Amino acid sequence: MKRHRTKNDCSEGSFRPFENLRDLLDGRSQNIRSLDSHRSGPDKTDGCSKGENPQTEQELFADAMADVTPITGTRRHAAKHRHAGNRYPKTSCEQKTLEILKQLVDFGHGFEVSHTPEYMEGRGYRVSREVTRRLYNGDFAVQDHIDLHGFNVAAARDAFMTFMEKAVTDGKRAVLIVHGRGLSSPVGPVLKRKVYGWLTRGPIRKWVLAFTSARSCDGGAGATYVLLRLRPVTKRFRKNRDLQLKRTGSLCR
């Protein structure tokens, strides 16, 4: 008589709990395939039944939106266009700068040589900056001038010294030195640099109260105003003035 195995049959070599596992899995797979076939319907090809034309995404969207009425949004559209050119409103400072620039380009108004890199100035012993400001603004009438165009350095120095010595002798206070901007020179404004050196390091410097580049009407950066002293600044003068300042505590203007 054949013996039937039970769950509790654990004799050596006969206990096999996973013996029917494959049959169980095969049965579940068949059930899942049947269910999928029932849901998808018969004779499906690439997700579409026979004789049915697949629709594109645009067509599906158009079908879905067929009964939708679009919102006009006229106010929002108008506001968007009204502010399109003014997305970043200009500040008052920027607006003022643009106005000044327009005046400068259209009419030449507002150009200041003192605002350019070509501007130069200098002050003598214990001279206030206010003096150079007034000199540049034209508060001192120009009494004489010299034009150094066409001179080489040596000839320009001789002409400059002769002119300045005569101006001092004649008691002139404000004179104009025209030296050019050196724009056509391959090495820059040679005479302009020389004039600066003669005014600050040459023998004439003791007579120089202050100097600045000229305004546009007098040659701009290509010319220099020079304000002369009535008395030269000597070592004795400096010593006496320093002693006087120590006593009074005042400033020499």
C-alpha positions in Angstrom: 0.0 0.0 0.0 1.4 3.5 -1.1 2.1 5.9 1.7 1.0 9.5 1.4 3.3 12.2 2.8 1.9 14.7 5.3 3.2 18.1 6.4 4.5 16.5 9.6 6.4 13.8 7.8 10.0 14.8 8.7 11.8 11.5 8.3 15.4 11.9 7.1 15.7 12.5 3.3 11.9 12.9 2.8 11.2 16.4 4.1 11.0 18.8 1.0 8.9 21.9 1.8 9.6 23.7 -1.6 8.9 20.7 -3.8 5.7 22.2 -5.3 6.9 25.9 -5.4 7.6 25.9 -9.2 4.1 24.6 -9.9 2.6 27.3 -7.7 4.5 30.1 -9.4 3.6 28.8 -12.9 0.0 28.8 -11.9 0.1 32.4 -10.7 1.8 33.5 -13.9 -0.9 32.0 -16.0 -3.6 33.8 -13.9 -1.9 37.2 -14.4 -1.6 36.7 -18.2 -5.3 35.9 -18.4 -6.2 39.0 -16.4 -4.1 41.2 -18.6 -5.6 39.7 -21.8 -9.1 40.3 -20.4 -8.4 44.0 -19.6 -6.7 44.9 -22.9 -9.2 43.3 -25.1 -8.6 41.0 -28.1 -6.2 41.5 -31.0 -4.2 44.5 -29.6 -1.3 45.7 -31.7 1.0 48.4 -30.1 -1.7 49.5 -27.7 -4.4 50.0 -30.4 -7.1 47.7 -31.6 -7.3 46.7 -35.2 -8.7 49.4 -37.5 -8.2 52.2 -34.9 -5.9 55.1 -35.9 -3.5 56.2 -33.1 -3.9 59.9 -32.1 -1.0 62.3 -31.5 -0.6 64.2 -28.3 -1.6 67.5 -30.0 -4.8 65.8 -31.3 -5.6 64.5 -27.8 -5.0 67.9 -26.3 -7.2 69.6 -28.9 -10.0 67.1 -28.2 -9.7 67.7 -24.5 -9.8 71.6 -24.9 -12.5 71.6 -27.6 -15.2 73.1 -25.2 -12.8 75.5 -23.3 -13.3 79.2 -23.7 -10.0 81.2 -23.4 -9.8 84.2 -21.0 -9.1 87.4 -22.9 -6.9 89.1 -20.1 -6.9 92.5 -21.9 -5.9 94.4 -18.8 -3.0 92.2 -17.9 -1.8 92.2 -21.5 -1.9 96.0 -21.7 -0.1 96.4 -18.4 2.6 94.0 -19.6 3.2 96.0 -22.7 3.1 99.3 -20.9 5.9 98.3 -18.5 7.9 96.2 -21.0 10.2 99.2 -21.8 10.4 100.3 -18.2 11.2 97.0 -16.4 14.1 98.7 -14.5 13.1 102.3 -13.7 16.0 104.7 -13.8 17.0 106.3 -10.6 17.2 110.1 -10.3 21.0 110.0 -10.4 21.0 107.9 -13.6 18.4 110.2 -15.2 20.5 113.3 -14.3 23.7 111.6 -15.7 21.9 110.9 -19.0 20.6 114.5 -19.2 24.2 115.8 -18.6 25.6 113.4 -21.2 22.9 114.5 -23.8 23.8 118.2 -23.2 27.5 117.4 -23.7 27.0 115.4 -26.9 24.4 117.7 -28.5 25.7 121.1 -27.5 29.1 120.6 -25.8 27.7 122.0 -22.5 29.1 120.7 -19.2 32.6 119.6 -20.4 35.2 120.2 -17.7 38.9 119.8 -18.4 39.4 119.3 -14.7 37.4 116.1 -14.9 39.7 114.5 -17.5 43.0 112.6 -17.0 44.8 115.3 -19.0 44.2 117.9 -16.2 47.2 119.1 -14.2 47.7 121.5 -11.4 50.2 122.5 -8.7 50.4 124.8 -5.7 53.3 126.7 -4.1 54.4 126.9 -0.5 51.5 126.9 1.9 48.9 127.7 -0.8 45.3 126.7 -0.3 43.5 124.5 -2.8 40.9 127.3 -3.1 43.5 129.3 -5.1 43.8 126.6 -7.8 40.0 126.3 -8.0 39.6 130.1 -8.5 42.5 130.1 -11.0 40.8 127.3 -13.1 37.5 129.1 -12.9 38.9 132.2 -14.5 38.8 134.5 -11.4 42.2 135.9 -12.4 42.4 137.7 -15.7 45.2 136.5 -18.1 47.6 139.4 -18.6 50.0 137.7 -21.1 50.6 134.5 -22.9 53.2 132.5 -24.9 52.7 129.8 -27.5 55.4 127.1 -27.5 54.1 125.2 -30.6 56.8 124.3 -33.0 59.7 124.6 -30.5 62.0 121.8 -29.6 62.6 121.2 -25.9 65.8 123.4 -25.7 64.2 126.3 -27.6 61.0 126.0 -25.7 62.8 126.2 -22.3 64.7 129.3 -23.4 61.5 131.0 -24.6 59.7 129.9 -21.5 62.3 131.3 -19.1 62.6 134.6 -21.0 58.8 135.0 -21.0 58.4 134.2 -17.2 61.3 136.5 -16.1 59.8 139.4 -18.1 56.3 138.7 -16.6 57.8 138.8 -13.1 59.7 141.9 -13.8 56.6 143.6 -15.2 54.5 142.6 -12.1 52.2 140.3 -14.1 50.0 138.1 -11.9 48.3 135.6 -14.3 49.8 134.3 -17.5 49.0 131.6 -20.0 51.5 129.0 -21.3 50.3 127.2 -24.5 52.2 124.0 -25.0 49.8 121.6 -26.8 48.4 118.3 -25.8 50.9 116.2 -27.7 48.3 114.1 -29.5 50.4 113.9 -32.7 53.6 113.0 -30.8 54.5 109.3 -30.7 55.9 109.7 -27.2 53.0 111.8 -25.7 52.9 115.5 -24.6 56.6 116.2 -24.2 56.3 120.0 -23.9 53.4 119.7 -21.4 55.5 117.5 -19.1 58.5 119.9 -19.4 56.4 122.9 -18.5 55.2 121.0 -15.4 58.8 120.4 -14.4 59.9 124.0 -15.1 57.1 125.3 -12.9 57.8 122.9 -10.0 61.5 122.3 -10.0 63.1 125.1 -12.1 64.4 128.5 -10.8 61.1 130.1 -11.6 59.2 127.9 -9.1 59.9 130.5 -6.2 57.7 132.9 -8.1 54.8 130.4 -8.8 51.8 130.7 -6.5 49.7 128.1 -8.4 49.0 126.7 -11.8 46.3 124.7 -13.4 45.2 123.4 -16.9 43.3 126.0 -18.8 39.6 126.0 -19.5 38.4 124.9 -23.0 38.0 128.5 -24.1 41.8 129.1 -23.5 43.2 125.9 -24.9 42.0 123.3 -22.4 44.5 120.6 -21.5 46.9 122.0 -24.1 47.5 125.2 -22.1 48.3 126.1 -18.5 47.3 129.1 -16.3 50.1 130.3 -14.0 49.5 132.6 -11.0 52.7 134.5 -10.0 53.7 135.9 -6.6 54.6 139.5 -5.8 57.5 138.3 -3.8 59.6 135.1 -4.4 59.5 132.3 -1.8 63.1 132.1 -0.6 64.6 130.0 2.2 64.7 133.1 4.4 61.0 133.8 3.6 60.0 130.2 4.4 61.9 130.4 7.7 60.4 133.7 8.7 56.9 132.6 7.7 57.2 129.3 9.7 58.2 131.2 12.8 55.3 133.6 12.3 52.8 130.7 11.9 54.1 129.1 15.1 53.5 132.3 17.0 50.1 133.2 15.6 48.8 129.7 14.8 47.3 131.1 11.6 47.4 129.6 8.1 49.0 131.3 5.1 46.6 131.6 2.2 
